[in-house]
Amino acid sequence: MSEMLRLTYFLAAFMFASIQANAQEKSLKESTNWPHWRGPLFTGEALAGNPPIEWSETKNIKWKIEIPGKGHSTPIIWGNKIILSTAIETEEKIEKEEENIDNSSGRRRPAGLMAESVLNFAVMAIDRNDGNVLWETIVYKEGPTDGTHRTGSWASNSAVTDGAYIYAYFGSRGLYCMDFNGNIIWSRDFGQMEKKMSFGEGSSPVVYKDKIVVLWDHEGDSFLFILDKKTGKDVMKIDRDEATS
């Protein structure tokens, strides 16, 4: 093959790849979906949005509802559904063992906020047009023994979607693959994180093609989990020499 022919093939392949990339970026920019934390381009920009310049509790508000519990995760949007996660207090109190801390040792109590009640970890779908709750699924119930930051919550990890399924992540409470009707397809338990100062968890997973990436950095053994998004099983597990992130 001549050098000129090689160059022609290379330029054609490059132009085709560039056209594909530009088309994909244009499609993402025009998308009104918000499939994961920081939006379609991972930049925090709603490029197809048209937000009001001014708003208040009553001005330029289309609808407003109260969400049960406490969740600091980012809501995600696909089509006419808003998906969010929350941790809802129950009336069941946590039985705590009395701590015996020797002040002379210099050990400090955890600085994070500790749970007083058993929590229902829930995923909710809300109609984007009118604010009606379409469904609410409790995926896990636990009285957390770990803490969270006082400005955070036990539902600070954001869900992600590929448009076919929802992947709701609660850190130490697991990862849940759900359909858009709120049914759990599969779940994955990674164990219990040990966070510095009991300041809680908050990293969010990422979907890439047929895989899900979960960051598991804490005061114990840290890993990067790469999962098959159809089954939740490990494709790869990478050791990380990292502490709390």
C-alpha positions as CSV (number, residue, x, y, z in Angstrom):
1,M,0.0,0.0,0.0
2,S,1.4,3.4,-1.0
3,E,2.1,6.1,1.6
4,M,-0.5,8.3,-0.1
5,L,-3.2,5.6,0.2
6,R,-2.3,5.0,3.9
7,L,-2.7,8.7,4.6
8,T,-6.1,8.8,2.7
9,Y,-7.4,5.9,4.9
10,F,-6.1,7.5,8.0
11,L,-7.8,10.9,7.2
12,A,-11.0,9.2,6.3
13,A,-11.1,7.2,9.6
14,F,-10.2,10.4,11.6
15,M,-13.0,12.4,9.9
16,F,-15.5,9.6,10.5
17,A,-14.5,9.4,14.2
18,S,-14.7,13.2,14.5
19,I,-18.2,13.3,12.9
20,Q,-19.4,10.6,15.3
21,A,-17.9,12.4,18.3
22,N,-19.5,15.8,17.3
23,A,-22.9,14.2,16.7
24,Q,-22.8,12.5,20.1
25,E,-21.8,15.8,21.8
26,K,-24.5,17.7,19.9
27,S,-27.0,15.0,21.0
28,L,-25.9,15.3,24.6
29,K,-26.1,19.1,24.5
30,E,-29.6,19.1,23.2
31,S,-30.7,16.4,25.7
32,T,-33.1,17.4,28.4
33,N,-32.0,14.4,30.5
34,W,-29.8,14.6,33.5
35,P,-28.5,11.0,33.8
36,H,-25.9,11.4,36.5
37,W,-24.1,13.8,38.9
38,R,-23.1,17.0,37.1
39,G,-25.3,16.3,34.1
40,P,-25.0,15.0,30.5
41,L,-21.5,16.4,29.9
42,F,-20.2,16.0,33.5
43,T,-19.9,19.8,33.6
44,G,-22.9,20.8,35.7
45,E,-24.4,22.6,32.7
46,A,-28.0,22.2,31.6
47,L,-27.2,23.3,28.0
48,A,-30.8,22.7,26.8
49,G,-32.3,24.3,29.8
50,N,-34.2,27.6,30.0
51,P,-34.2,28.5,33.7
52,P,-35.8,31.6,35.1
53,I,-33.6,34.5,36.1
54,E,-35.5,35.1,39.3
55,W,-37.4,32.7,41.6
56,S,-38.5,32.4,45.2
57,E,-40.8,30.2,47.3
58,T,-43.7,31.4,45.2
59,K,-42.3,33.1,42.0
60,N,-41.5,31.1,38.9
61,I,-42.2,27.8,40.7
62,K,-44.2,25.2,38.5
63,W,-44.7,22.8,41.4
64,K,-43.3,21.9,44.8
65,I,-43.5,18.8,47.0
66,E,-42.1,17.7,50.3
67,I,-39.7,14.8,50.1
68,P,-39.7,12.4,53.1
69,G,-36.5,11.8,55.0
70,K,-33.2,13.4,54.3
71,G,-31.1,12.9,51.1
72,H,-28.3,15.1,49.7
73,S,-27.8,13.1,46.5
74,T,-28.3,14.8,43.1
75,P,-31.7,14.0,41.5
76,I,-31.4,12.5,38.1
77,I,-33.8,13.0,35.2
78,W,-34.8,10.7,32.3
79,G,-37.8,11.5,30.1
80,N,-40.6,12.7,32.4
81,K,-39.2,11.0,35.5
82,I,-37.1,12.6,38.3
83,I,-35.3,9.9,40.3
84,L,-33.9,10.7,43.8
85,S,-32.8,8.8,46.9
86,T,-33.5,9.5,50.5
87,A,-33.0,8.0,54.0
88,I,-36.3,8.1,56.0
89,E,-36.3,7.9,59.8
90,T,-38.6,5.2,61.3
91,E,-40.1,5.1,64.8
92,E,-37.8,2.2,65.6
93,K,-34.9,3.5,67.8
94,I,-31.4,2.2,67.6
95,E,-30.2,0.3,70.6
96,K,-26.7,1.7,71.4
97,E,-24.1,0.1,73.5
98,E,-22.8,2.5,76.2
99,E,-19.4,3.9,75.1
100,N,-16.6,3.6,77.6
101,I,-14.0,6.2,76.5
102,D,-10.9,6.9,78.6
103,N,-10.4,10.6,78.3
104,S,-6.8,10.3,79.4
105,S,-6.0,8.3,76.2
106,G,-6.7,11.3,74.0
107,R,-9.3,9.4,71.9
108,R,-12.1,11.6,70.7
109,R,-15.7,10.7,70.0
110,P,-16.7,10.6,66.3
111,A,-17.2,14.1,65.0
112,G,-20.0,13.0,62.6
113,L,-23.7,12.9,63.2
114,M,-24.9,9.6,64.5
115,A,-28.3,8.1,63.6
116,E,-30.9,7.8,66.4
117,S,-33.4,5.7,64.5
118,V,-33.5,2.9,62.0
119,L,-33.6,4.3,58.4
120,N,-35.5,3.2,55.3
121,F,-33.3,3.7,52.3
122,A,-35.6,4.6,49.5
123,V,-35.6,5.5,45.8
124,M,-38.4,7.7,44.5
125,A,-39.7,8.6,41.0
126,I,-41.5,11.9,40.6
127,D,-43.4,13.1,37.5
128,R,-41.4,15.9,36.0
129,N,-44.5,17.7,34.7
130,D,-46.7,17.9,37.9
131,G,-44.6,16.7,40.9
132,N,-46.8,13.6,41.5
133,V,-44.9,10.7,43.2
134,L,-45.0,7.8,40.7
135,W,-43.5,5.2,43.0
136,E,-41.3,4.8,46.1
137,T,-39.2,1.7,46.7
138,I,-37.5,0.9,50.0
139,V,-34.3,-1.0,49.0
140,Y,-32.8,-1.4,52.4
141,K,-33.5,-0.9,56.1
142,E,-30.9,-0.4,58.7
143,G,-29.9,1.5,61.9
144,P,-26.5,2.9,60.7
145,T,-23.7,2.5,63.2
146,D,-21.5,4.8,61.1
147,G,-21.9,8.6,61.1
148,T,-22.3,11.3,58.5
149,H,-21.4,14.9,58.4
150,R,-23.8,17.3,60.0
151,T,-24.4,19.0,56.7
152,G,-24.8,15.6,54.9
153,S,-27.0,12.6,55.1
154,W,-27.0,8.8,54.8
155,A,-28.3,9.2,51.2
156,S,-25.6,11.5,49.7
157,N,-24.6,9.1,46.8
158,S,-26.2,10.1,43.5
159,A,-27.9,7.5,41.3
160,V,-27.1,7.1,37.6
161,T,-29.1,5.9,34.6
162,D,-28.3,4.7,31.1
163,G,-31.9,5.2,30.1
164,A,-32.7,1.5,30.4
165,Y,-32.2,1.0,34.1
166,I,-31.6,3.1,37.3
167,Y,-28.5,2.3,39.4
168,A,-29.2,3.6,42.9
169,Y,-26.2,3.7,45.2
170,F,-26.2,4.0,49.0
171,G,-22.5,3.2,49.7
172,S,-22.3,0.8,52.6
173,R,-26.0,0.0,52.1
174,G,-25.4,-1.3,48.6
175,L,-25.9,-0.7,44.8
176,Y,-29.3,-1.4,43.3
177,C,-30.2,-1.9,39.7
178,M,-33.8,-1.0,39.2
179,D,-36.2,-0.7,36.2
180,F,-38.2,2.5,35.7
181,N,-41.2,1.0,37.5
182,G,-39.2,0.7,40.7
183,N,-38.5,-3.0,40.7
184,I,-35.1,-4.2,41.9
185,I,-33.4,-6.3,39.1
186,W,-30.2,-7.0,41.1
187,S,-28.3,-5.7,44.1
188,R,-24.7,-5.7,45.2
189,D,-23.3,-5.4,48.8
190,F,-19.8,-4.1,49.1
191,G,-19.5,-4.2,52.9
192,Q,-19.1,-1.4,55.4
193,M,-16.9,1.6,54.8
194,E,-14.9,3.2,57.7
195,K,-14.8,6.9,57.0
196,K,-12.5,9.3,58.8
197,M,-14.1,11.1,61.7
198,S,-17.4,9.4,60.8
199,F,-18.0,12.2,58.3
200,G,-20.0,9.9,56.0
201,E,-20.1,8.7,52.4
202,G,-20.9,10.5,49.2
203,S,-19.1,9.2,46.0
204,S,-21.3,8.4,43.1
205,P,-20.9,5.6,40.5
206,V,-20.3,6.1,36.8
207,V,-21.8,4.2,33.9
208,Y,-19.6,3.6,30.9
209,K,-21.0,1.5,28.0
210,D,-21.7,-1.9,29.6
211,K,-19.9,-1.3,32.9
212,I,-20.4,0.5,36.2
213,V,-17.5,2.0,38.1
214,V,-17.7,2.3,41.9
215,L,-15.1,4.0,44.0
216,W,-14.5,2.4,47.4
217,D,-11.9,4.6,49.2
218,H,-11.9,4.6,53.0
219,E,-9.8,3.9,56.1
220,G,-9.8,0.1,55.3
221,D,-8.8,-1.7,52.1
222,S,-9.7,0.6,49.2
223,F,-10.7,-0.6,45.7
224,L,-12.1,0.5,42.4
225,F,-14.8,-1.9,41.4
226,I,-15.7,-2.3,37.7
227,L,-19.0,-4.2,37.3
228,D,-21.0,-5.7,34.6
229,K,-24.1,-3.5,34.5
230,K,-26.3,-6.4,33.5
231,T,-25.4,-8.6,36.5
232,G,-23.6,-6.4,39.1
233,K,-20.7,-8.9,39.1
234,D,-17.0,-7.9,39.1
235,V,-15.3,-7.4,35.8
236,M,-12.3,-6.1,37.5
237,K,-11.3,-5.1,41.1
238,I,-8.4,-2.7,41.4
239,D,-6.5,-2.3,44.6
240,R,-6.0,1.3,45.7
241,D,-3.6,2.7,48.3
242,E,-6.0,5.5,49.3
243,A,-7.7,6.6,52.4
244,T,-11.1,8.3,52.9
245,S,-12.1,10.4,49.9
